[in-house]
Amino acid sequence: MAIQNIFSHWVTDDVLAMARLNTAQMIKKDIIAQFQGWSIKTIINLQTPGEHASSGGPLEESGFTYDPKIFMNNDNAEALRARAIERTGR
């Protein structure tokens, strides 16, 4: 895994595909520091608000499993979050 504790793989030298995040996990596993260590600057979230309301933990006010403001408040905006990791072929 590219990001510790998150199912994640480099699809190309510049694109990281990963499982969806949740706020508790981001804080507990210091995901932002890991992203900064890889110089990840952009996130593309293909999840639609409310999409995973019945699976996993509760959704944040944003409608996602994590609060995007956490990234925005840390001067970096993130990684590629594919809706289905299987699409990456990894």
Sine and cosine of phi, psi and omega as CSV:
sin_phi,cos_phi,sin_psi,cos_psi,sin_omega,cos_omega
0.00,0.00,0.68,-0.74,0.02,-1.00
-0.95,0.30,-0.71,0.70,0.04,-1.00
-0.98,-0.22,0.85,-0.53,-0.04,-1.00
-0.86,0.51,0.69,-0.73,0.06,-1.00
0.95,0.31,0.15,0.99,0.07,-1.00
-0.77,-0.64,0.77,-0.64,0.07,-1.00
-0.90,0.44,0.94,-0.35,-0.11,-0.99
-0.43,-0.90,0.61,-0.79,0.01,-1.00
-0.57,-0.82,0.57,-0.82,0.11,-0.99
-0.97,0.24,0.85,-0.53,0.03,-1.00
-0.99,0.12,-0.66,0.75,0.14,-0.99
-0.71,-0.70,-0.04,-1.00,0.04,-1.00
-0.89,0.45,-0.36,0.93,-0.09,-1.00
-0.88,-0.47,-0.03,1.00,-0.07,-1.00
-0.83,-0.56,0.84,-0.54,0.04,-1.00
-0.95,-0.31,0.82,-0.57,0.10,-0.99
-0.98,-0.20,0.63,-0.78,-0.07,-1.00
-0.46,-0.89,0.35,-0.94,0.09,-1.00
-0.93,0.37,0.34,-0.94,-0.04,-1.00
-0.92,0.38,0.51,-0.86,-0.01,-1.00
-1.00,-0.02,0.27,-0.96,0.25,-0.97
-0.69,-0.72,0.43,-0.90,-0.14,-0.99
-0.86,0.50,-0.71,0.71,-0.02,-1.00
-0.87,0.50,-0.69,0.73,0.01,-1.00
-0.90,0.44,-0.66,0.75,-0.01,-1.00
-0.86,0.51,-0.67,0.74,-0.03,-1.00
-0.96,0.27,-0.76,0.65,-0.06,-1.00
-0.88,0.47,-0.64,0.77,-0.08,-1.00
-0.99,-0.14,0.11,0.99,0.03,-1.00
0.77,0.64,0.79,0.61,-0.06,-1.00
-0.88,0.48,-0.61,0.80,-0.02,-1.00
-0.87,0.49,-0.68,0.73,0.03,-1.00
-0.89,0.46,-0.61,0.79,0.04,-1.00
-0.90,0.43,-0.69,0.72,0.04,-1.00
-0.88,0.48,-0.69,0.72,0.01,-1.00
-0.89,0.46,-0.60,0.80,0.04,-1.00
-0.88,0.47,-0.52,0.86,0.04,-1.00
-1.00,-0.04,0.02,1.00,-0.05,-1.00
0.86,0.50,0.58,0.82,0.04,-1.00
-0.97,0.26,0.80,-0.60,-0.10,-0.99
-0.89,-0.46,-0.26,0.97,-0.12,-0.99
-0.69,-0.72,0.63,-0.78,0.13,-0.99
-0.86,-0.51,0.67,-0.75,0.12,-0.99
-0.85,-0.52,0.95,-0.31,-0.06,-1.00
-0.99,-0.17,0.91,-0.42,-0.02,-1.00
-1.00,-0.03,0.08,1.00,0.07,-1.00
-0.98,0.20,0.68,-0.73,0.08,-1.00
-1.00,-0.06,0.54,-0.84,0.00,-1.00
-0.80,0.59,0.76,-0.65,0.01,-1.00
1.00,0.10,-0.05,1.00,-0.10,-0.99
-0.86,0.51,-0.60,0.80,-0.07,-1.00
-0.94,-0.35,0.62,0.79,-0.06,-1.00
-0.90,0.44,-0.44,0.90,-0.07,-1.00
-0.97,-0.26,0.00,1.00,-0.01,-1.00
-0.79,-0.61,0.61,-0.79,0.00,-1.00
0.97,0.25,-0.36,-0.93,-0.03,-1.00
-0.97,0.25,0.06,-1.00,-0.01,-1.00
-0.92,0.39,0.45,-0.90,0.04,-1.00
-0.99,0.17,0.49,-0.87,0.08,-1.00
-0.98,0.19,0.12,-0.99,0.05,-1.00
-0.84,0.55,-0.48,0.88,0.00,-1.00
-0.92,0.39,-0.28,0.96,-0.08,-1.00
1.00,-0.05,-0.04,1.00,0.02,-1.00
-0.94,-0.34,0.12,-0.99,0.03,-1.00
-0.98,0.19,-0.09,1.00,0.06,-1.00
-0.65,-0.76,0.28,-0.96,0.03,-1.00
-0.99,-0.11,0.94,-0.33,-0.02,-1.00
-0.84,0.54,-0.40,0.92,-0.01,-1.00
-0.89,0.45,-0.43,0.90,0.03,-1.00
-0.85,0.52,-0.68,0.74,0.02,-1.00
-0.95,0.32,-0.70,0.71,-0.04,-1.00
-0.88,0.48,-0.56,0.83,0.00,-1.00
-0.97,0.23,-0.11,0.99,-0.02,-1.00
-0.92,-0.39,0.33,0.94,0.08,-1.00
0.85,0.53,0.43,0.90,0.16,-0.99
-0.55,-0.83,0.54,-0.84,-0.03,-1.00
-0.90,-0.43,0.07,1.00,0.57,-0.82
0.79,-0.61,-0.84,-0.55,-0.17,-0.98
-0.45,-0.89,-0.03,-1.00,0.04,-1.00
-1.00,-0.02,0.82,-0.58,0.04,-1.00
-0.92,-0.39,0.99,-0.12,0.00,-1.00
-0.96,0.28,0.60,-0.80,0.01,-1.00
-0.86,0.51,-0.64,0.77,0.05,-1.00
-0.74,-0.67,0.88,-0.47,-0.05,-1.00
-0.86,0.51,-0.44,0.90,0.00,-1.00
-0.87,0.49,-0.41,0.91,0.00,-1.00
-0.90,0.44,-0.36,0.93,-0.04,-1.00
-0.99,0.16,-0.25,0.97,-0.04,-1.00
0.98,0.18,0.21,0.98,-0.01,-1.00
-0.92,-0.38,0.00,0.00,0.00,0.00
